């Protein structure tokens, strides 16, 4: 019996070690899912400070100190507490990654067997995760390109070339389908060395790119994109604050360019300063004027095709809990409207600090509350003919997904059905980029190709997805 006991204990010990060995927590992946939005995909800094070096202002680059800082956060530094969102093992994994980013974590379950490395065992499907995505009947999704790192805003030129702004690389890409068969032939780097370009717009043959502190223009873009074209500065006197300093840019039906200046904070009162507003200007940068106020951080504009009215997303403030407030979809049919920030959130919630002696009735309420911390970004109305008729002039919104909720939400493209300029229904269109707590992708922007198919940019995987429709066979 003693021998059996020893053998059993030995076997249990082996099993325990083997199980532990295969349970690898990928700190780099966790960082990308939870931290990159503020600190950059490569730790280069964005709204939050640079973590790529070891000269950190708020915490020493030491294991215990860093773990405690991540767990407890710092209200003064704008750093949320992660201890109620991530467990100790995940915080440890992120800490180890930040301290040793070049150490590769290997999962033994994914190590190739030396005896089975022939090409015959390679999976035939390069994108098996797409099978987990859910779309309405008749719709399908494919990868249009996987060569657009940190893909953000898109602009489709009349030639069909798709220009894509790349936030962390500082580049703009041209995604080229030369023979119009809707298969990408090449991806070209048009320009590089830009500061966090997340916005892009095509207008009058020129490509406008919005950096953190300026707007630049490349003329005759469709004939020059292969030639490393030079850019011209359109406007370079924007505020220098980094928090919400990244900007989108869109061309309106009035021939003007629209661009936001976000609040330089989670929540603060900058009503008498340039922040928390949407502006418009002439293509040459002149006549720069306020169009709308009270907007925390808008990362998406679209104009309704029949009324030509501006619709835009706005990301709600943080640090009021998992479920408060909701992010917003707003409509601005005329200039001069105020949408409540920082005094009123979601049209109904007075801010605990800045809402004193205020009333939400004094501000324009959102046309739709999209959900708490879903991070709605790009949006677009459908004007094509490939989708069924009921989709005509309806609105699609890319939800980048939450980063600071106990349970993540968003991570999808939402369909908003409209009637008489009011949202009637709000339903998922492309869902499943979030599987439990596993992130498969983070939608950023939505646009459409000339055949009416949809493109979705994903800065998490560096992809453009294409959604097409074929009527189901009866």
Residue pairs with C-beta under 8 A, 6 or more apart in sequence:
21 108
22 107
22 108
22 109
24 105
24 106
24 107
24 108
25 89
25 90
25 92
25 93
25 105
26 93
26 105
26 107
27 93
27 94
27 95
27 96
27 97
27 98
27 105
28 97
28 101
28 105
30 86
30 90
30 93
30 94
30 97
31 43
31 94
31 97
31 98
32 41
32 460
33 403
33 439
33 460
34 82
34 85
34 86
34 94
34 403
35 48
35 94
37 46
37 47
37 403
38 46
38 47
38 48
38 403
39 45
39 46
39 48
39 49
39 50
39 51
40 46
40 50
40 51
40 168
41 150
41 167
41 168
41 459
42 52
42 168
43 50
43 51
43 52
43 98
43 101
44 50
44 52
44 168
45 51
45 52
45 242
46 167
46 196
46 242
46 246
47 78
47 242
47 243
47 244
47 245
48 78
48 79
49 56
49 57
49 58
51 98
52 101
54 61
58 69
58 74
58 77
58 79
59 65
59 66
59 69
60 66
61 98
61 99
63 95
63 96
63 99
66 95
66 98
66 99
67 91
67 92
67 95
69 79
70 82
70 91
70 94
70 95
71 81
71 82
71 83
71 88
71 91
72 81
72 83
73 79
73 80
73 81
73 82
75 319
78 243
78 265
78 266
80 318
80 319
80 404
82 91
83 91
84 406
85 404
85 405
85 406
86 94
96 103
126 143
127 142
127 143
129 440
130 141
130 142
130 143
132 432
132 435
132 440
133 141
133 430
133 431
133 432
133 433
133 440
134 428
134 430
134 431
134 432
135 141
135 429
135 430
135 431
135 467
136 429
137 472
138 388
138 469
138 470
138 471
138 472
139 467
139 468
139 469
140 467
140 468
140 469
140 470
141 430
141 465
141 466
141 467
142 465
142 466
142 468
143 463
143 464
143 465
143 466
144 175
144 182
144 184
144 455
144 463
144 464
144 465
144 466
145 175
145 184
145 187
145 463
145 464
146 461
146 462
146 463
147 173
147 184
147 187
147 462
148 164
148 166
148 173
148 175
148 187
148 457
148 462
148 463
148 464
149 166
149 168
149 169
149 462
150 166
150 167
150 168
150 169
150 459
150 462
151 164
151 165
151 166
151 173
151 444
151 445
151 457
151 458
151 459
151 462
151 463
151 464
152 164
152 165
152 166
152 167
152 197
152 198
152 199
152 200
152 444
152 445
152 457
152 459
153 164
153 165
153 198
153 199
153 200
153 248
153 249
153 378
153 444
153 445
153 457
154 162
154 163
154 164
154 165
154 200
154 378
154 445
154 447
154 455
154 457
154 464
155 162
155 163
155 200
155 201
155 202
155 207
155 447
156 162
156 163
156 202
156 447
156 448
156 449
156 450
156 455
157 163
157 202
157 221
157 222
158 222
159 222
160 177
160 180
160 449
160 450
161 174
161 175
161 176
161 177
161 222
161 225
162 174
162 175
162 447
162 449
162 455
162 464
163 172
163 173
163 174
163 175
163 190
163 200
163 202
163 207
163 221
163 225
164 172
164 173
164 174
164 175
164 200
164 457
164 464
165 172
165 197
165 198
165 199
165 200
165 209
166 172
166 173
166 197
167 196
167 197
167 198
167 246
167 459
168 196
168 459
169 192
170 192
170 193
170 194
170 195
170 196
170 197
171 189
171 190
171 191
171 192
171 194
171 197
172 189
172 190
172 191
172 192
172 194
172 197
172 200
172 207
172 209
173 187
173 188
173 189
173 190
174 187
174 188
174 190
174 225
174 226
175 184
175 187
175 464
176 184
176 185
176 186
176 187
176 188
177 183
177 184
177 185
178 185
178 186
179 185
182 449
182 451
182 453
182 466
188 225
188 226
190 207
190 218
190 221
190 225
190 228
190 229
191 209
191 218
191 228
191 229
191 231
194 209
194 211
194 216
195 211
195 212
195 213
195 214
196 211
196 212
196 245
196 246
197 209
197 210
197 211
198 210
198 246
198 247
198 248
198 299
199 209
199 210
199 246
199 247
199 248
199 249
199 250
199 259
200 207
200 208
200 209
200 210
200 249
201 207
201 208
201 210
201 249
201 250
201 251
201 257
202 208
202 221
202 251
203 251
203 255
203 257
203 283
204 283
205 219
205 220
205 221
205 222
206 217
206 218
206 219
206 220
206 221
206 283
207 217
207 218
207 221
207 225
208 215
208 216
208 217
208 234
208 249
208 251
208 257
208 283
209 215
209 216
209 217
209 218
209 231
209 249
210 247
210 248
210 249
210 259
211 247
212 238
212 242
212 245
212 246
212 247
213 236
213 238
213 239
213 240
213 245
214 233
214 234
214 235
214 236
214 237
214 238
215 233
215 234
215 235
215 236
215 249
215 257
215 259
215 285
216 231
216 232
216 233
216 234
217 231
217 232
217 233
217 234
217 283
218 224
218 225
218 229
218 230
218 231
218 232
219 229
219 232
220 229
221 229
234 283
234 284
234 285
235 281
235 285
235 288
238 245
238 247
238 261
238 274
239 245
239 261
239 264
239 273
239 274
239 275
241 264
241 275
242 264
243 262
243 263
243 264
243 265
244 262
244 263
244 264
244 265
244 296
244 297
245 262
245 264
246 262
247 259
247 260
247 261
247 262
248 259
248 260
248 298
248 299
248 300
248 301
248 378
249 257
249 258
249 259
250 257
250 258
250 259
250 301
250 302
251 257
251 258
252 258
252 280
252 301
252 303
252 310
253 303
253 308
254 280
254 308
255 283
256 280
256 281
256 282
256 283
257 280
257 281
257 282
257 283
258 278
258 279
258 280
258 291
258 301
258 310
259 278
259 279
259 280
259 281
260 277
260 278
260 279
260 295
260 297
260 298
260 299
261 274
261 275
261 276
261 277
261 279
262 275
262 276
262 295
262 296
262 297
262 298
263 270
263 275
263 276
263 296
263 297
263 341
263 342
264 270
264 275
266 317
266 318
266 319
267 296
267 317
267 319
267 341
267 342
267 351
267 353
267 354
268 342
268 354
269 342
269 343
269 354
270 276
271 293
276 293
276 294
276 295
276 296
276 341
276 342
277 290
277 291
277 292
277 293
277 294
277 295
278 290
278 291
278 292
278 295
278 298
278 301
278 312
278 332
279 288
279 289
279 290
279 291
280 288
280 289
280 291
281 287
281 288
281 289
289 335
290 335
290 336
291 310
291 332
291 335
291 336
292 310
292 312
292 332
292 335
292 336
292 337
292 338
292 339
293 336
293 337
293 338
293 339
294 338
294 339
294 340
294 341
294 342
294 343
294 363
294 364
295 312
295 314
295 330
295 339
295 341
296 314
296 315
296 316
296 317
296 341
296 342
297 314
297 315
298 312
298 313
298 314
298 315
299 313
299 315
299 376
299 377
299 378
300 312
300 313
300 376
300 377
300 378
300 379
300 397
300 398
300 445
301 310
301 311
301 312
301 379
302 310
302 311
302 312
302 379
302 380
302 381
302 395
303 309
303 310
303 311
303 381
304 311
304 381
304 393
304 418
304 421
305 381
305 383
305 393
306 393
307 333
307 421
309 331
309 332
309 333
309 421
310 331
310 332
310 333
311 329
311 330
311 331
311 332
311 367
311 379
311 381
311 395
312 329
312 330
312 332
312 379
313 327
313 328
313 329
313 330
313 370
313 376
313 377
313 378
313 379
313 397
314 327
314 328
314 329
314 330
314 339
314 341
314 366
314 376
315 327
315 375
315 376
316 325
316 326
316 327
316 328
316 345
316 346
316 372
316 373
317 325
317 341
317 342
317 345
317 351
318 373
318 404
320 345
320 352
322 372
322 373
322 405
322 406
322 407
323 372
324 345
324 346
324 349
324 372
325 345
325 346
325 349
325 372
326 345
326 346
326 366
326 369
326 370
326 371
326 372
327 369
327 370
327 371
327 372
327 373
327 374
327 375
327 376
328 339
328 346
328 347
328 366
328 368
328 369
328 370
328 376
329 366
329 367
329 368
329 369
329 370
329 376
329 379
329 395
329 397
329 416
329 423
330 339
330 364
330 366
330 367
331 367
331 421
332 339
332 364
337 364
338 362
338 363
338 364
339 363
339 364
339 366
340 347
340 360
340 363
340 364
340 365
342 351
342 354
342 355
343 350
343 351
343 354
343 355
343 358
343 360
343 363
344 350
344 351
344 355
344 358
344 359
344 360
344 362
344 363
345 351
346 366
346 369
347 360
347 363
347 364
347 365
347 366
347 369
348 360
348 365
349 355
349 360
350 356
350 358
350 359
350 360
351 358
367 421
367 422
367 423
368 416
368 423
368 426
370 376
370 397
370 399
370 414
370 426
371 399
371 409
371 410
372 402
372 405
372 409
373 402
373 403
373 404
373 405
373 409
373 410
374 399
374 400
374 401
374 402
374 409
374 410
375 399
375 400
375 401
375 402
375 403
375 410
376 397
376 398
376 399
376 400
376 410
376 414
377 398
377 399
377 400
377 443
377 444
377 445
378 397
378 398
378 443
378 444
378 445
378 446
378 447
378 457
379 395
379 396
379 397
379 398
379 446
380 395
380 396
380 446
380 447
380 448
381 393
381 394
381 395
381 396
382 391
382 392
382 393
382 394
382 395
382 396
382 448
382 452
382 454
383 392
383 393
383 448
384 448
384 451
384 452
384 453
385 452
386 451
386 452
386 453
386 468
386 469
387 452
387 469
388 469
391 415
393 418
394 415
394 416
394 417
394 418
395 415
395 416
395 418
396 413
396 414
396 415
396 416
396 429
396 446
396 454
397 413
397 414
397 416
397 446
398 413
398 443
398 444
398 445
398 446
398 456
398 457
399 410
399 411
399 412
399 413
399 414
399 443
400 410
400 411
400 442
400 443
400 444
401 408
401 409
401 410
401 411
401 412
401 433
401 434
401 439
401 442
401 443
402 408
402 409
402 410
407 437
408 434
408 437
408 439
409 434
410 434
411 433
411 434
411 439
411 440
411 441
411 442
411 443
412 428
412 429
412 430
412 431
412 432
412 433
412 434
412 443
413 428
413 429
413 430
413 431
413 443
413 446
413 456
414 426
414 427
414 428
414 429
415 425
415 426
415 427
415 428
415 429
416 423
416 425
416 426
417 423
417 424
417 425
417 426
417 427
418 424
430 443
430 456
430 465
430 467
432 440
433 439
433 440
433 441
433 442
433 443
433 458
434 440
439 460
440 461
441 458
441 460
441 461
441 463
441 465
442 458
442 459
442 460
443 456
443 457
443 458
444 456
444 457
444 458
444 459
445 456
445 457
446 454
446 455
446 456
447 454
447 455
448 454
448 455
449 455
449 466
453 466
453 467
453 468
453 469
454 466
454 467
454 468
455 464
455 465
455 466
455 467
456 464
456 465
456 467
457 463
457 464
458 464
458 465
